[in-house]
């Protein structure tokens, strides 16, 4: 009876697609997924900060210079863009076959993240 259970488990595990993927693809997938999730978290935090700032400004607790605020947000976006390019370039440094699969995994991670 245990043999049939083991055979069924082995059959199910062999059908899982991520067990057949290479390490470079999986690392690219993880980096892409984490990058997209971190970008969403960054946008959420920035949104809450902006809402708080606008609330304080409407209550005349705080005075905000709109151009400085826009410049700060643009600076944060540039920093995130540099991080994304760094990660993409780092994945591309792998061997040709690994680099291609890592980049494919990276873009898939961005898609599903």
N, CA, C and O atoms as a MOPAC input file, in Angstrom:
PM7 MOZYME 1SCF
protein

 N      0.82600 1    -1.19300 1     0.00000 1
 C      0.00000 1     0.00000 1     0.00000 1
 C      0.87100 1     1.25800 1     0.00000 1
 O      0.55400 1     2.22400 1    -0.69400 1
 N      1.94600 1     1.25700 1     0.75800 1
 C      2.83800 1     2.41000 1     0.78500 1
 C      3.49500 1     2.63600 1    -0.55000 1
 O      3.77000 1     3.77700 1    -0.92200 1
 N      3.75700 1     1.54800 1    -1.29000 1
 C      4.38000 1     1.68700 1    -2.60500 1
 C      3.46600 1     2.43200 1    -3.56600 1
 O      3.93900 1     3.24900 1    -4.35700 1
 N      2.17100 1     2.16600 1    -3.51200 1
 C      1.25000 1     2.85200 1    -4.42500 1
 C      1.12200 1     4.32600 1    -4.06300 1
 O      0.96900 1     5.16700 1    -4.94900 1
 N      1.18100 1     4.64800 1    -2.78400 1
 C      1.13900 1     6.05000 1    -2.35900 1
 C      2.39800 1     6.76000 1    -2.81600 1
 O      2.32600 1     7.87800 1    -3.32600 1
 N      3.56000 1     6.12400 1    -2.63800 1
 C      4.81300 1     6.71500 1    -3.09100 1
 C      4.81300 1     6.91300 1    -4.60100 1
 O      5.30400 1     7.92800 1    -5.09500 1
 N      4.26800 1     5.95900 1    -5.32900 1
 C      4.19000 1     6.06800 1    -6.79300 1
 C      3.29200 1     7.22500 1    -7.18700 1
 O      3.61400 1     7.96900 1    -8.11400 1
 N      2.18100 1     7.38700 1    -6.50300 1
 C      1.26700 1     8.50300 1    -6.80100 1
 C      1.93300 1     9.84100 1    -6.48900 1
 O      1.82300 1    10.78900 1    -7.26700 1
 N      2.61900 1     9.91700 1    -5.35400 1
 C      3.30300 1    11.15500 1    -4.98100 1
 C      4.39300 1    11.48000 1    -5.99000 1
 O      4.53100 1    12.63000 1    -6.40800 1
 N      5.17100 1    10.47200 1    -6.38500 1
 C      6.20800 1    10.69500 1    -7.39500 1
 C      5.59700 1    11.14300 1    -8.71400 1
 O      6.16300 1    11.98800 1    -9.40700 1
 N      4.44600 1    10.58100 1    -9.06500 1
 C      3.77000 1    10.97500 1   -10.30300 1
 C      3.29700 1    12.41800 1   -10.24800 1
 O      3.41200 1    13.15000 1   -11.23200 1
 N      2.76700 1    12.83000 1    -9.10700 1
 C      2.30500 1    14.21100 1    -8.94900 1
 C      3.48700 1    15.17000 1    -8.94600 1
 O      3.43400 1    16.22400 1    -9.57900 1
 N      4.55500 1    14.81200 1    -8.23700 1
 C      5.72500 1    15.68400 1    -8.16800 1
 C      6.40300 1    15.82800 1    -9.51400 1
 O      6.95300 1    16.88900 1    -9.81100 1
 N      6.38000 1    14.79300 1   -10.33500 1
 C      7.03300 1    14.89400 1   -11.64000 1
 C      6.25600 1    15.80000 1   -12.58400 1
 O      6.81200 1    16.27500 1   -13.57400 1
 N      4.97400 1    16.05100 1   -12.29700 1
 C      4.16300 1    16.92400 1   -13.14000 1
 C      4.28600 1    18.39900 1   -12.76600 1
 O      3.81200 1    19.25400 1   -13.51400 1
 N      4.90600 1    18.72000 1   -11.63600 1
 C      5.05700 1    20.10300 1   -11.21500 1
 C      6.10000 1    20.78600 1   -12.09000 1
 O      7.23800 1    20.32200 1   -12.16400 1
 N      5.73200 1    21.88400 1   -12.75500 1
 C      6.64700 1    22.48400 1   -13.73700 1
 C      7.89900 1    23.08900 1   -13.13200 1
 O      8.94100 1    23.08600 1   -13.78800 1
 N      7.84800 1    23.60800 1   -11.90900 1
 C      9.01400 1    24.29200 1   -11.36700 1
 C     10.12200 1    23.31300 1   -10.97200 1
 O     11.25700 1    23.73200 1   -10.74600 1
 N      9.81200 1    22.02800 1   -10.88600 1
 C     10.86000 1    21.06500 1   -10.57500 1
 C     11.75200 1    20.78800 1   -11.78200 1
 O     12.85000 1    20.25300 1   -11.63000 1
 N     11.29000 1    21.14800 1   -12.97300 1
 C     12.05900 1    20.93500 1   -14.19200 1
 C     12.78100 1    22.19600 1   -14.63900 1
 O     13.49900 1    22.15900 1   -15.63800 1
 N     12.62100 1    23.28700 1   -13.95000 1
 C     13.26100 1    24.54400 1   -14.32200 1
 C     14.67200 1    24.58500 1   -13.75500 1
 O     14.97100 1    23.95500 1   -12.74000 1
 N     15.52400 1    25.33300 1   -14.42400 1
 C     16.89700 1    25.48200 1   -13.95300 1
 C     16.98300 1    26.48800 1   -12.82000 1
 O     16.05600 1    27.25900 1   -12.57300 1
 N     18.10100 1    26.46100 1   -12.14800 1
 C     18.31400 1    27.38100 1   -11.03700 1
 C     18.34900 1    28.82900 1   -11.47400 1
 O     17.87600 1    29.70600 1   -10.75200 1
 N     18.91000 1    29.09500 1   -12.66400 1
 C     18.97800 1    30.47700 1   -13.15700 1
 C     17.57600 1    31.01500 1   -13.43400 1
 O     17.27400 1    32.16800 1   -13.12500 1
 N     16.72800 1    30.17800 1   -14.01400 1
 C     15.36000 1    30.61200 1   -14.28200 1
 C     14.62700 1    30.90600 1   -12.97900 1
 O     13.92500 1    31.91100 1   -12.86500 1
 N     14.79600 1    30.02600 1   -12.00400 1
 C     14.12300 1    30.22500 1   -10.71500 1
 C     14.63800 1    31.46200 1    -9.99300 1
 O     13.86000 1    32.17900 1    -9.36300 1
 N     15.94600 1    31.72200 1   -10.07800 1
 C     16.46000 1    32.92800 1    -9.43400 1
 C     15.94600 1    34.17000 1   -10.15000 1
 O     15.61400 1    35.16000 1    -9.49700 1
 N     15.87400 1    34.13900 1   -11.47300 1
 C     15.29800 1    35.25800 1   -12.21500 1
 C     13.83700 1    35.46700 1   -11.88000 1
 O     13.37600 1    36.59900 1   -11.73800 1
 N     13.11100 1    34.36600 1   -11.75500 1
 C     11.69900 1    34.43200 1   -11.39200 1
 C     11.52600 1    35.05700 1   -10.00900 1
 O     10.65400 1    35.90300 1    -9.80800 1
 N     12.35800 1    34.63900 1    -9.06300 1
 C     12.27400 1    35.17600 1    -7.69800 1
 C     12.60600 1    36.65800 1    -7.66800 1
 O     11.93300 1    37.43000 1    -6.98500 1
 N     13.63900 1    37.06700 1    -8.40200 1
 C     14.02900 1    38.48100 1    -8.42100 1
 C     12.93900 1    39.32300 1    -9.06300 1
 O     12.58700 1    40.37700 1    -8.53400 1
 N     12.39800 1    38.88100 1   -10.19400 1
 C     11.33400 1    39.63000 1   -10.86500 1
 C     10.08600 1    39.74900 1   -10.01100 1
 O      9.47800 1    40.81600 1    -9.93400 1
 N      9.70400 1    38.65000 1    -9.36800 1
 C      8.52700 1    38.65300 1    -8.51000 1
 C      8.72500 1    39.60000 1    -7.32600 1
 O      7.84800 1    40.40100 1    -7.00300 1
 N      9.89700 1    39.49400 1    -6.68300 1
 C     10.17400 1    40.34800 1    -5.52500 1
 C     10.24600 1    41.81500 1    -5.92100 1
 O      9.79900 1    42.68600 1    -5.17400 1
 N     10.80500 1    42.08900 1    -7.08800 1
 C     10.91300 1    43.46900 1    -7.55300 1
 C      9.53500 1    44.07700 1    -7.76600 1
 O      9.28000 1    45.21000 1    -7.35800 1
 N      8.65000 1    43.32600 1    -8.40400 1
 C      7.31400 1    43.86800 1    -8.64800 1
 C      6.54700 1    44.05200 1    -7.33500 1
 O      5.86400 1    45.05900 1    -7.15000 1
 N      6.65900 1    43.08500 1    -6.43400 1
 C      5.97700 1    43.21700 1    -5.14400 1
 C      6.53700 1    44.38500 1    -4.34000 1
 O      5.78300 1    45.12100 1    -3.70300 1
 N      7.85400 1    44.55700 1    -4.36800 1
 C      8.43700 1    45.66900 1    -3.61400 1
 C      8.02500 1    47.00300 1    -4.21700 1
 O      7.85000 1    47.98100 1    -3.49000 1
 N      7.86600 1    47.05900 1    -5.53700 1
 C      7.40000 1    48.28100 1    -6.17100 1
 C      5.97700 1    48.60200 1    -5.74100 1
 O      5.64300 1    49.76300 1    -5.50100 1
 N      5.14200 1    47.57800 1    -5.64500 1
 C      3.76000 1    47.79700 1    -5.19500 1
 C      3.73800 1    48.27900 1    -3.74000 1
 O      2.96200 1    49.16700 1    -3.38800 1
 N      4.58300 1    47.69600 1    -2.90900 1
 C      4.65700 1    48.11900 1    -1.50900 1
 C      5.16900 1    49.55000 1    -1.41800 1
 O      4.67200 1    50.34000 1    -0.61600 1
 N      6.16400 1    49.88600 1    -2.24100 1
 C      6.69900 1    51.24800 1    -2.27000 1
 C      5.60800 1    52.24300 1    -2.67500 1
 O      5.50200 1    53.31800 1    -2.08500 1
 N      4.80400 1    51.89300 1    -3.67200 1
 C      3.70400 1    52.76800 1    -4.08500 1
 C      2.66100 1    52.91400 1    -2.97800 1
 O      2.13000 1    54.00400 1    -2.76500 1
 N      2.36900 1    51.83200 1    -2.28100 1
 C      1.39800 1    51.89100 1    -1.18200 1
 C      1.88700 1    52.80800 1    -0.06500 1
 O      1.13300 1    53.64700 1     0.42800 1
 N      3.13700 1    52.65000 1     0.32900 1
 C      3.70000 1    53.49100 1     1.39300 1
 C      3.75100 1    54.94700 1     0.95600 1
 O      3.41200 1    55.84400 1     1.72900 1
 N      4.17800 1    55.18600 1    -0.29200 1
 C      4.22000 1    56.56200 1    -0.80900 1
 C      2.83000 1    57.17300 1    -0.82900 1
 O      2.66400 1    58.34900 1    -0.50300 1
 N      1.83700 1    56.39400 1    -1.20500 1
 C      0.46000 1    56.88700 1    -1.20100 1
 C     -0.00800 1    57.28600 1     0.18600 1
 O     -0.62100 1    58.34000 1     0.35600 1
 N      0.27900 1    56.44600 1     1.18800 1
 C     -0.10500 1    56.78200 1     2.56300 1
 C      0.61600 1    58.02700 1     3.06200 1
 O      0.02600 1    58.86200 1     3.74900 1
 N      1.88300 1    58.14800 1     2.71700 1
 C      2.63700 1    59.34300 1     3.12700 1
 C      2.04300 1    60.58700 1     2.48200 1
 O      1.87700 1    61.61000 1     3.14500 1
 N      1.72100 1    60.50800 1     1.18700 1
 C      1.13400 1    61.66400 1     0.50000 1
 C     -0.22900 1    62.03200 1     1.07400 1
 O     -0.54000 1    63.21200 1     1.23600 1
 N     -1.03400 1    61.03200 1     1.37700 1
 C     -2.34400 1    61.30500 1     1.97900 1
 C     -2.16700 1    62.00200 1     3.31800 1
 O     -2.88900 1    62.95200 1     3.62000 1
 N     -1.21700 1    61.54500 1     4.12500 1
 C     -0.94900 1    62.16500 1     5.42000 1
 C     -0.45900 1    63.60000 1     5.25300 1
 O     -0.89200 1    64.49700 1     5.97600 1
 N      0.43900 1    63.81400 1     4.30200 1
 C      0.95000 1    65.15900 1     4.04900 1
 C     -0.17400 1    66.08500 1     3.60500 1
 O     -0.28500 1    67.21100 1     4.09100 1
 N     -1.00500 1    65.61100 1     2.68400 1
 C     -2.11000 1    66.44900 1     2.20300 1
 C     -3.13000 1    66.72400 1     3.30600 1
 O     -3.72100 1    67.80300 1     3.35600 1
 N     -3.33600 1    65.74200 1     4.19300 1
 C     -4.24600 1    65.94900 1     5.31700 1
 C     -3.69800 1    67.02400 1     6.26300 1
 O     -4.43500 1    67.91400 1     6.68800 1
 N     -2.40000 1    66.93800 1     6.59100 1
 C     -1.78300 1    67.94800 1     7.44900 1
 C     -1.79900 1    69.32100 1     6.79900 1
 O     -1.96700 1    70.33500 1     7.47600 1
 N     -1.62400 1    69.35000 1     5.48100 1
 C     -1.64400 1    70.63300 1     4.78700 1
 C     -3.05100 1    71.24200 1     4.78200 1
 O     -3.20600 1    72.45700 1     4.90200 1
 N     -4.07000 1    70.39400 1     4.64300 1
 C     -5.43700 1    70.92400 1     4.64400 1
 C     -5.84500 1    71.43600 1     6.02100 1
 O     -6.71700 1    72.29900 1     6.12700 1
 N     -5.22400 1    70.91400 1     7.07500 1
 C     -5.50100 1    71.36300 1     8.43700 1
 C     -4.57800 1    72.50800 1     8.85200 1
 O     -4.60800 1    72.94600 1    10.00200 1
 N     -3.76200 1    72.99000 1     7.92300 1
 C     -2.82300 1    74.09200 1     8.13800 1
 C     -1.79200 1    73.76700 1     9.22900 1
 O     -1.31200 1    74.65800 1     9.93000 1
 N     -1.46800 1    72.49800 1     9.35500 1
 C     -0.42600 1    72.06600 1    10.28200 1
 C      0.92800 1    72.12000 1     9.58800 1
 O      1.96200 1    72.31800 1    10.22700 1
 N      0.90500 1    71.94300 1     8.28400 1
 C      2.12600 1    71.78900 1     7.51400 1
 C      1.98900 1    72.55600 1     6.20100 1
 O      0.90900 1    72.59100 1     5.61100 1
 N      3.06700 1    73.16200 1     5.75000 1
 C      3.08700 1    73.86500 1     4.46400 1
 C      4.04900 1    73.11200 1     3.54200 1
 O      5.21600 1    72.91800 1     3.88100 1
 N      3.55900 1    72.69600 1     2.38800 1
 C      4.34400 1    71.87300 1     1.47100 1
 C      4.60900 1    72.64400 1     0.18500 1
 O      3.71100 1    73.26900 1    -0.38000 1
 N      5.85900 1    72.58900 1    -0.26600 1
 C      6.24200 1    73.14400 1    -1.55800 1
 C      6.01300 1    72.05000 1    -2.60400 1
 O      6.67900 1    71.01500 1    -2.57300 1
 N      5.07700 1    72.27500 1    -3.52900 1
 C      4.70700 1    71.24900 1    -4.50300 1
 C      5.87000 1    70.85100 1    -5.40800 1
 O      6.00300 1    69.67900 1    -5.76100 1
 N      6.69900 1    71.79800 1    -5.78200 1
 C      7.82300 1    71.45500 1    -6.66000 1
 C      8.83600 1    70.56700 1    -5.93500 1
 O      9.39200 1    69.64700 1    -6.53600 1
 N      9.07800 1    70.83200 1    -4.66000 1
 C     10.00400 1    69.99300 1    -3.89200 1
 C      9.43300 1    68.59100 1    -3.70700 1
 O     10.17200 1    67.60800 1    -3.75100 1
 N      8.12600 1    68.49700 1    -3.50100 1
 C      7.47900 1    67.19800 1    -3.35300 1
 C      7.57800 1    66.40100 1    -4.65700 1
 O      7.88500 1    65.21000 1    -4.63700 1
 N      7.32100 1    67.05300 1    -5.77300 1
 C      7.42600 1    66.38600 1    -7.07900 1
 C      8.85600 1    65.93300 1    -7.34200 1
 O      9.08000 1    64.84300 1    -7.86900 1
 N      9.80900 1    66.75800 1    -6.97900 1
 C     11.20900 1    66.41700 1    -7.18200 1
 C     11.60500 1    65.21900 1    -6.30800 1
 O     12.35200 1    64.34800 1    -6.75400 1
 N     11.11800 1    65.17500 1    -5.09200 1
 C     11.42900 1    64.04800 1    -4.21000 1
 C     10.85300 1    62.74900 1    -4.74300 1
 O     11.51700 1    61.71300 1    -4.70400 1
 N      9.63400 1    62.79300 1    -5.23800 1
 C      9.00400 1    61.59400 1    -5.78900 1
 C      9.73900 1    61.14700 1    -7.04800 1
 O      9.93400 1    59.94900 1    -7.25400 1
 N     10.14500 1    62.08300 1    -7.88500 1
 C     10.91200 1    61.73100 1    -9.08200 1
 C     12.24200 1    61.10800 1    -8.70900 1
 O     12.69600 1    60.17600 1    -9.37200 1
 N     12.87600 1    61.60900 1    -7.65400 1
 C     14.14900 1    61.06100 1    -7.19600 1
 C     13.97100 1    59.62700 1    -6.70400 1
 O     14.81600 1    58.77600 1    -6.98200 1
 N     12.89800 1    59.34800 1    -5.98500 1
 C     12.61700 1    57.98500 1    -5.53800 1
 C     12.40100 1    57.05500 1    -6.72200 1
 O     12.87400 1    55.91800 1    -6.71600 1
 N     11.69100 1    57.53100 1    -7.73700 1
 C     11.46000 1    56.72900 1    -8.93400 1
 C     12.75000 1    56.40900 1    -9.66700 1
 O     12.92300 1    55.29900 1   -10.17000 1
 N     13.65700 1    57.37300 1    -9.73000 1
 C     14.95600 1    57.14100 1   -10.37600 1
 C     15.76700 1    56.09800 1    -9.60000 1
 O     16.42800 1    55.24900 1   -10.19900 1
 N     15.71300 1    56.16400 1    -8.29200 1
 C     16.42600 1    55.18100 1    -7.47800 1
 C     15.89700 1    53.77500 1    -7.69800 1
 O     16.67100 1    52.82200 1    -7.78900 1
 N     14.58800 1    53.64500 1    -7.78400 1
 C     13.99300 1    52.33400 1    -8.03300 1
 C     14.35200 1    51.85200 1    -9.43600 1
 O     14.58300 1    50.66100 1    -9.64100 1
 N     14.40000 1    52.77000 1   -10.40100 1
 C     14.77500 1    52.41900 1   -11.77100 1
 C     16.21000 1    51.90900 1   -11.81900 1
 O     16.49900 1    50.94400 1   -12.52700 1
 N     17.11900 1    52.55000 1   -11.06900 1
 C     18.50500 1    52.09600 1   -11.00900 1
 C     18.59500 1    50.69800 1   -10.39400 1
 O     19.38800 1    49.86900 1   -10.84200 1
 N     17.78800 1    50.43900 1    -9.37600 1
 C     17.76800 1    49.11800 1    -8.76000 1
 C     17.30800 1    48.06700 1    -9.75300 1
 O     17.89700 1    46.98900 1    -9.82900 1
 N     16.27300 1    48.36000 1   -10.50900 1
 C     15.76000 1    47.40500 1   -11.50100 1
 C     16.81300 1    47.11200 1   -12.56200 1
 O     17.00000 1    45.95700 1   -12.94500 1
 N     17.50200 1    48.14400 1   -13.04100 1
 C     18.54900 1    47.93300 1   -14.05300 1
 C     19.72500 1    47.14900 1   -13.47700 1
 O     20.31000 1    46.31000 1   -14.16300 1
 N     20.07000 1    47.42100 1   -12.22600 1
 C     21.15100 1    46.67500 1   -11.58300 1
 C     20.81700 1    45.18900 1   -11.51700 1
 O     21.65100 1    44.34300 1   -11.84000 1
 N     19.59000 1    44.87500 1   -11.09500 1
 C     19.19600 1    43.47800 1   -10.98400 1
 C     19.15900 1    42.80000 1   -12.34700 1
 O     19.57500 1    41.65000 1   -12.48400 1
 N     18.66100 1    43.51200 1   -13.35400 1
 C     18.61200 1    42.94600 1   -14.70500 1
 C     20.01400 1    42.69400 1   -15.22800 1
 O     20.27100 1    41.64300 1   -15.81500 1
 N     20.92400 1    43.63500 1   -15.02800 1
 C     22.30900 1    43.46800 1   -15.47600 1
 C     23.00500 1    42.34000 1   -14.71900 1
 O     23.79900 1    41.59600 1   -15.29700 1
 N     22.70900 1    42.21600 1   -13.43500 1
 C     23.31000 1    41.14800 1   -12.63200 1
 C     22.87500 1    39.78800 1   -13.14000 1
 O     23.68700 1    38.86500 1   -13.20300 1
 N     21.60200 1    39.64800 1   -13.50600 1
 C     21.12400 1    38.38200 1   -14.04200 1
 C     21.73500 1    38.09000 1   -15.40700 1
 O     21.94700 1    36.92900 1   -15.75700 1
 N     22.01900 1    39.12900 1   -16.17400 1
 C     22.58800 1    38.94800 1   -17.50400 1
 C     24.05000 1    38.51500 1   -17.44700 1
 O     24.57600 1    38.03700 1   -18.45300 1
 N     24.72100 1    38.66400 1   -16.31600 1
 C     26.11500 1    38.26900 1   -16.18900 1
 C     26.30900 1    36.75600 1   -16.11000 1
 O     27.43500 1    36.26500 1   -16.19600 1
 N     25.23400 1    36.03600 1   -15.94900 1
 C     25.34300 1    34.58400 1   -15.88900 1
 C     25.76200 1    34.06000 1   -17.26500 1
 O     25.79100 1    34.82000 1   -18.23300 1
 N     26.08200 1    32.78400 1   -17.35500 1
 C     26.44500 1    32.20100 1   -18.64800 1
 C     25.33600 1    32.45800 1   -19.65200 1
 O     24.21600 1    32.80200 1   -19.27400 1
 N     25.64500 1    32.29300 1   -20.92800 1
 C     24.67600 1    32.61800 1   -21.98300 1
 C     23.37800 1    31.85100 1   -21.79500 1
 O     22.29700 1    32.43800 1   -21.84500 1
 N     23.47500 1    30.55000 1   -21.58100 1
 C     22.24300 1    29.77500 1   -21.41300 1
 C     21.56200 1    30.11400 1   -20.09800 1
 O     20.33800 1    30.23100 1   -20.03600 1
 N     22.35200 1    30.27200 1   -19.05300 1
 C     21.75800 1    30.62400 1   -17.76000 1
 C     21.22700 1    32.04800 1   -17.78400 1
 O     20.17300 1    32.32800 1   -17.21400 1
 N     21.95300 1    32.95200 1   -18.44400 1
 C     21.51300 1    34.34600 1   -18.51700 1
 C     20.19500 1    34.47700 1   -19.25200 1
 O     19.31900 1    35.23800 1   -18.83800 1
 N     20.05200 1    33.74100 1   -20.33800 1
 C     18.78700 1    33.78500 1   -21.08500 1
 C     17.63300 1    33.26500 1   -20.27500 1
 O     16.55500 1    33.85900 1   -20.26800 1
 N     17.84900 1    32.14700 1   -19.58200 1
 C     16.75700 1    31.60300 1   -18.77300 1
 C     16.50000 1    32.47500 1   -17.54500 1
 O     15.36200 1    32.57700 1   -17.08700 1
 N     17.55600 1    33.10800 1   -17.00700 1
 C     17.35800 1    34.00000 1   -15.85600 1
 C     16.55800 1    35.22900 1   -16.26200 1
 O     15.67900 1    35.67300 1   -15.52300 1
 N     16.85900 1    35.77700 1   -17.42800 1
 C     16.10500 1    36.94200 1   -17.90000 1
 C     14.66600 1    36.56300 1   -18.21100 1
 O     13.74300 1    37.32900 1   -17.93400 1
 N     14.47200 1    35.36800 1   -18.79300 1
 C     13.10500 1    34.89700 1   -19.04600 1
 C     12.35000 1    34.73400 1   -17.72700 1
 O     11.18100 1    35.10600 1   -17.62400 1
 N     13.02300 1    34.17500 1   -16.72100 1
 C     12.40100 1    34.03700 1   -15.40400 1
 C     12.11100 1    35.37900 1   -14.76700 1
 O     11.08700 1    35.55100 1   -14.10600 1
 N     13.02000 1    36.34300 1   -14.96600 1
 C     12.83500 1    37.68500 1   -14.42500 1
 C     11.56500 1    38.32200 1   -14.99600 1
 O     10.74800 1    38.87000 1   -14.25600 1
 N     11.41300 1    38.24100 1   -16.32200 1
 C     10.22400 1    38.84900 1   -16.92600 1
 C      8.94900 1    38.09800 1   -16.57300 1
 O      7.88700 1    38.70900 1   -16.45200 1
 N      9.03600 1    36.78600 1   -16.40500 1
 C      7.87100 1    36.04000 1   -15.94400 1
 C      7.52600 1    36.43500 1   -14.50900 1
 O      6.35400 1    36.57300 1   -14.16100 1
 N      8.55200 1    36.61500 1   -13.68400 1
 C      8.30300 1    37.06000 1   -12.30700 1
 C      7.65100 1    38.43500 1   -12.26800 1
 O      6.77800 1    38.68700 1   -11.43800 1
 N      8.07500 1    39.33300 1   -13.17100 1
 C      7.41300 1    40.64500 1   -13.25800 1
 C      5.96400 1    40.49200 1   -13.69000 1
 O      5.09000 1    41.21800 1   -13.21600 1
 N      5.71100 1    39.55400 1   -14.58400 1
 C      4.36400 1    39.37400 1   -15.10100 1
 C      3.42900 1    38.83100 1   -14.03000 1
 O      2.30700 1    39.31400 1   -13.87800 1
 N      3.89100 1    37.82000 1   -13.28100 1
 C      2.99500 1    37.19500 1   -12.29900 1
 C      3.00200 1    37.88400 1   -10.94700 1
 O      2.13200 1    37.62200 1   -10.11600 1
 N      3.98200 1    38.77400 1   -10.70800 1
 C      4.08500 1    39.46000 1    -9.41800 1
 C      3.04900 1    40.44200 1    -9.29200 1
 O      2.96700 1    41.12600 1    -8.27200 1

